[in-house]
Amino acid sequence: MDPIRRSLLGQLARLSAGAAMVPLSSVASAGINQQPPRREGDPSKRYGMLIDLRQCIGCQACTVSCHIENAAPLGSFRTTVSQYEVEHQETGEVATFMLPRLCNHCENPACVPVCPVEATYQRQDGIVVVDSDRCVGCAYCVNACPYDARFINERTQTADKCTFCAHRLEAGLLPACVESCVGGARIIGDMRDPQSQISRMIAEHRDELMVLQPEKNTLPQVFYLGMDERFVTRPDAEPVALDVLDPHGKEMGYEFRH
Amino acid sequence: MNSAIELLAPRYDIAWYPWAVQYFFMIALSYASLWLAAPALVFGRARWLPTARLALLACLTTTLVAPVALLADLHQPLRFWHFYAYANSHSWMSVGSLVLPLYLVGVIVLAWLAWRPALQAHRQAPGIAGFIARWLSLGDAPTPRALMVLVGLGTLALSTGIMLYTGAEVAIVKARPLWHTVWLPPMFVATGVIAAAGLVLVLNRVAGERSTTVIRQMLRVMLGACLVAALVAGSWFLDGINAHVGSVAAAMESVRDSAEWRSTALWGGLTGVALFGAVLFLLTRPAARRPALFAWAWVLGLVALHVGWMFRWVVLMDVQTVARHSAGFHHYGIPAGSSGILGIVGTFGLWLAAILLIDLFVPWRQARQGGSAADIPPAQPDAHSAAETTEGAPGHG
C-alpha cells in the first residue's frame, strides 16, 4: 500500500469513535502502572553491567556457572547466550554472533509495577529482586518483561530471575557469570563510582554502547559494547529449534529447517 | 542485507495457563449477562423479563466459577490472601483483586433479591427444595424494588470496573506488542457481549423456555455487538497500519511468518462474518418464517460462545507463543493435566454443576424485580405465554 493511502487510513482511524479512548488509556498506563518506591539495598550504589561482545566466544560458561550457583531448574535460565549464524548475502561470508542475555535491572522496570503484592521490587542499588516468600506466582511479571529474563521456577512455583548474584556481591564476590567468563566480557560494578571499571568503560565507549529494545522505555542497565543493531530488537532470523517428536509426542531432539 | 539463523536460544514456556482463558471467558460472560439482566431486573422493563431470568442464571453461575479459575492460574493459590495483605495500588491486577470480590458479592445479592419472592412462594415445597427456600428466603417481608435498583446500579458500576481492569491488565503489557493496544479492552467487552447473548440463546433452548422474545432480543444484541466488534477491529487495524512497530505490525509479522497464525486469522474473520450474516439473515426474515428459523437460533448461540472463547484463547495463549527477543514462535502443546485440558474441562464441569444445582433448588424461572410471595403466580412455573414459544415439545420444567 502506498504511503499516502496508508496515512489517510490512519487519519480515518483517528477520526473514528474510539479516538475518545486514547486519553483514557494514557491515564491507565501512567496513573496505575507507576513504579512503587525502591526499598532495601545501598542507596549510594547503582549496579550495572557492561558486556563486551568483542570478548564473548559463546562458551556458555556463564550459563553453566549461573545454573550451578543459583540452582535454576533444568531448562530455565537466569542468563544464557543466544547464538546466531549471520551470512553476508553478497560475499557469503559467515560469522557467529553471540548475545549474552540476563535481567537488565532496568531503571524503569516493566516487571515491578505489575506485581500485585509487591513481591518483586527494585532495591535502592538498582537490583530487581523477588521476595519468593511473598510471591503468589501469578506470572504477571514474567509476561511483562520484554527480555524473557523471568520464569516461574518449577520447584518454588514463584517468579525467578537474575539478581546480579546479590548474595555474592554482598559477600564481596563477583556474580557467577562474571567470575566464570573466560574472555572477561562481563563487567559489573557501581556506576555511581566514577573510578569503577564499568564507569570508566561507559565514559570511554559512550557512543558505541547499545541496550536491548530501547523503544520499550525500560532504560536497561546492561550495556552492550560491539553490538550489531539488528539484534537490539527481536532478531529477524530463521528460528532453529524445531522440536523433533517421536510417535508418542515426546521430544527427541532438534533439527534445522534447511 | 544479511540473513541470519538462530543457532541457540532457550525455549520459553508460557506463563499464563488455559486457566486464564477460562477466567477471562467466564468473567466476560458474567459482566455481559449482568447487563442483559439489567433492563428488567434493575430498570423495570417488563418486556426483558424472560431474557433477564436466563441472563441472571448465566451471570450468577459464571460469577461463581470465574474466581476459581483465576485462583487456579496462580502458581501459589493458597497465598491469595497476599493480595489483601500486601495490596499494590500500582498494579492493575491488584486493583482487580479489590474489585472482583465486591462484584461477586453484588451479583450474589442481586440474584438473591431477584429470586427471593419466588423462594418465599416455595417455602411449603416438599423435600430439600422447600428447606432451601425456607432457609434462603430469610423471612416473609417483601423485597423492595428500590433495593434491587440500588444493588443493581452498584453491581453494574462494579462490572464496568471488571471490564476496565481485565482489559487494562493485559493491554498495558508493552513486552507483548500484540496485547499493547487500547483496542484490546473494548474488543474483550464486545466479544464478551456476543458470547453472553449466545449463552442466553443456548440456555433458552436447553432450559425449555424457547421464548421468541428472548431470541429476538438476543439476536439484536448480538448484531449490535458484532458491529461494535467489527468497528473496534477495523479501527485497531487502520490505527496501526502506518506503524512499523506496535500491535498491528506484530500481528502482520505473525500472519506473514506462521501458517498457524494465518489460519487463525482466517478462521476468526470468517466465523465473525458468518455469525453476523446469519444473525442478520434471521432478523430480516418475514414474520411467518421466523418461528421455524428461530428454533435454530441456539446454534448461533454456540457459534457466539465459540467466538468469545476462541478470541480469548488466541489473545492469551497464542500470543504467549510469539517469541519476544528470539526468533520465531515457541511451541505450545496443551498438556493433559490440570494446567491444560483437565483444567478447561473441569471449569466447564464446575459451571454445569452450578447451573444444575440452581436449577434443582432455586425457582430461577420466576425471578422478578422485588415484591413478595403473593406476586408469584401459583401453579404456573413458566411466566411466558404458550403462544410465545417456538415450535417443538417443551423441555422439562
Interface residues (C-beta under 8 A of the other chain):
Chain A: M1 R6 S7 L9 G10 L12 A13 R14 S16 A17 G18 M21 V22 L24 S25 A28 S29 I32 N33 Q34 Q35 P36 G58 G75 S76 F77 T80 V81 S82 Q83 Y84 E85 V86 E87 H88 Q89 T96 F97 R101 A110 P113 V114 C115 P116 V117 E118 A119 R134 C135 V136 G137 C138 A139 Y140 V142 N143 A144 C145 P146 Y147 D148 F151 I152 Q157 T158 L212 Q213 E215 K216 N217 T218 R230 T233 R234 P235 D236 A237 E238 P239 V240 A241 D243 G249 F256
Chain B: M1 N2 S3 A4 I5 E6 L7 L8 A9 P10 R11 Y12 D13 A15 W16 D73 L74 H75 Q76 R79 F80 H82 F83 A85 Y86 A87 N88 S89 H90 S91 W92 M93 S94 V95 S97 L164 A168 E169 A171 I172 V173 K174 A175 R176 V182 W183 P186 L231 V232 G234 S235 F237 L238 D239 I241 N242 V245 Q320 A323 R324 H325 S326 A327 G328 F329 H331 G333
